[in-house]
Amino acid sequence: MSAARVSDPFRLDGKVGLVTGSTRGIGRAIAEAMITAGARVTISSEDAADTAAVAAELGMPGVPCDVTDAAAIERLVEATAAPDGGLDIVVCNAGITGRPGGFADIAMDDYDRVMAINLRSQVMLARAARPHLRAGGSLVLISSLSALRGNGAISAYALAKAGVSQLARNLAVEWGPHGLRCNAIAPGFIATELSRPLLENQAFMARRMQMTPLRRPGTPAEVAGAAVFLASPAAGFITGQTLVVDGGTLITDGS
């Protein structure tokens, strides 16, 4: 290992981490970027076959996990931490959008599932990881641009993600005296397989790109870069923040 690499504050050499929902999209991009930066990353999703396939492809351990199951989360954390006697990075990425619509028409079973996967699971994962996190450890929560402004179409999702940003602030205050950091990332419109229907909707894209100063969707790799930064020594004095990765959508007047 070169001296330059050792001193690079953006490297994650020797770090042990896990990323939920890491077999596709943003989660996979985060896992790949952290591996490239030198970390050992446990791959995880609720689909055991997908988890095994991606873990094998990336040469990393894989542990399937339904993030609504507290016992499964405990197994994921234990399996990641046990080989090295600790944990350095946890990325809470697993999430779902839920059915669109306003609160007047919301189905409470869908609301409960959105809350369980997007918010409750992050609380459970943080709680399970806490005893294993080494000094200097970093928790990265995936929030959303929808957490930071009003939204009439994905109401429960936006509410859950607002809770995620608040969770980052709460944990930063609670864990900071122990040398642990917690931050959130709020992606805007990102081009993934799941967003393909919107990418192919010309009317939606014309309106949304007018609201985005960079005039393009983001990429999973651009969100991953933010995650690597927040997990790295380069962000060692950053905690309790929500880093917006949205091409400027949040701050624009639509010009």
N, C-alpha and C positions, 0 to 999 in steps of 0.2 A: 504494500500500500504506500502511495507516494505521500510526501509531507504535505503537498498541496491539498490532497484529498482529506487528510486528517484534520487540517485547519479550516476546511470549507464549512461554514456555519449552516449551509443548506443540506449537508449530508446527514444520513440517518444510519451510518455504519454501526453495527452492533446492536441496534434497537430491535425490540420485539413488539409486534403490533398485531392487531386484528381489525378487519373491516367487515361489517355486516352488509349483506346485499351486494357482495363483491363478485358476482359471476357475470354481470353485464352492466352496461351503461356507466353512470358516474362512479358507482362503487368499484367496478372493475378497473376503471381508469385510475382511481385513487390507489388501489392495491398495486397496480403495475408501476405507477410513479414512485411509490414508496419502496418497492423492491429495487427499482433502478437506482434509488438514492441510497441503497445499502441495507434496508431493513429486512428482517424475516417477518413475513406477513401471513397470518392464517386467513384463508379464503373461507367465506361462509355465505350460505343462503338456505332457504327452507327446502330447496330441492336437492336431495342427496346426490342424485346422478350429476346434476349440473355442477355442484360443489366439487365432486370428485374429479370431473373432467377438467375444470378450470384449474384446480389445484395441481393436477398432473401436468397440465400445459405450462404453468408458471413455475413448476418445481418447488412448490410450497405446500405446507400442510393444509388440509381442508377439513372443516368440521361443520356439518349441516346444523342449522339452528332455526327453529321457529321462534322469532323474537317475541311472540306473545306468551311463550312458555318460560317461566322463571327458572325451572330446572334445566331446560335446554341452554339458557343463557349461562347458567353456572358451569355447565359442562364445557361450553365454548371457551369461557375465560380460563378455567382450570387447564384445559388441554393446551391452550396457548402459553400460559405462564409456566407450567410445570417443567418443560425441558430446560429452561434457562433460569428458573427460580424467580421470575418476576416478569413484569409487563411495563412497556414504556409508552405505547401509543394505542389508543382505542378510537376508532372512527365509527360513530353511530350513523349509518347511512340508510339502512333498510326503511322503506316507506311506501305508501300507496296514496293515490289521489282521492279515491272514493268516488261516489256518484256525484255528478255536478248538480247544482241547484242551490237556491237560497234556503235560509233557515225555516221559512214558512212551510216548505215542502220536504224538509229533510226526514229521511227514514232513520229512526234512532238506532236500529241495528247497524246500519252503515256508519253512522256517527260513532258508535261505540268501537267499531273495528278500526276506523281511521284514527281515533284517539289511542287505541291500544297499540297499533303498529308504529305510529308516527311520534307519539309522546311517551306513553307509559313504558314502551320497550326501551327508550333511551334512559329513562329514570332507572329501570331495573338493571340495564347494562352498566351504567355508571356505578350503581351500588355494588354490583357483583365485582367490578374491576377494581374498586377502591383499595381493598386490602392487598392487592398484588402490584399496584403501581409503585414504581421506584421513584425516588426523588428526581425531579426534572421531567416527570411524566406529563404527557399531553393527551387530553380528551378533546376530540374534534366532533362536534355535533353538526348534522346537516339540517339546516333550517330551510328557508325559502324566501324569495322576494315577496311572496304573498303574506309573509309574517309581518311585513313592514308597511303595508298599505291596505286600504280597503279592497275587498274582493267579493263580488256578487255571484260568482260561478262555482267556486270550490271553497265554500264557507267553512266546513268542518276542517278541511286540510289546512286552510289559512290559520284557523284558531289553534290547531295543534302545533303548527310550526312557530306561531308566536310564543307558545309555551316553551318550545325548544330554545328559542333565543333567551327567554327568561331563565331557563334551566342553566344555560351557559353562564349567565351572570351570577346566579345563586351559587353554583359550584365553584366559580372563580373566587368568590368571597370566602366560602367555607374551606376550600382546599388550598388556597394560596399560602397560608402560613405553614403548610407542610411541603412547600416546594412543588406543588402541582398546578398545572394550568388547564383551563377549559375555555374553548372558544367555539363559535358556530360559524358556518358558511351559509350564506343565502344566495343560492344560484337563481339567476333569472331564467329566460327561455334558452334551454340547452338542446342542441340537436342530438337526439338519441333515437333508438328504435321505437321507444314508446311515444315519442313526440312526432313520429312520421306522419300520422294523419293531419296534424296541424301544419307541418312543413309543406304538405301537399295542398293545403287550403289557401288559395291565392288571396282571398279576401282577408283572412286572418293575418297572413304574413304581411300584407301591405299595411294593415293597421298597426300590427305589432312592431314592425321595423321602423315605422314612422315615430314610434314611441321609444326607439332605441338609438341613441346617438351614433353608435358604431355601425348601425344599419345591417346587422347580421346576427344570427343566433350564436350563442357560445358553443364551445365544444367540451366534451367530458374532460379532455386533457387540461383545459384551462381551469376547470374546477379542481382537478387533481393537483395542479401546481399550487393552488392556494392551500390545499390540505397538507401537502409536503412542507410548505413554508410554516404553517401554524404548528406542525409537529416538530419542527427542527429547532436547533439552538438559535437560529437567526431570529426567531420569534420569542426568544426567552423572556422578554419583558412585556409580552402581550398576553393579556388574559381578560376574560369576561366580554369579549367583543364579538360582534356579528360582522363578518367580512362579506360584503356584497360583491358578487361576481355576476354582473348583469349587463355589461356593455353600456352602462349609464342610464338604464331604464328608470331607476328610482328617482334620479335627480332631474330628469328632463321636463321641459314644458311642452314637449311634442313638436318643437320646431324642426 
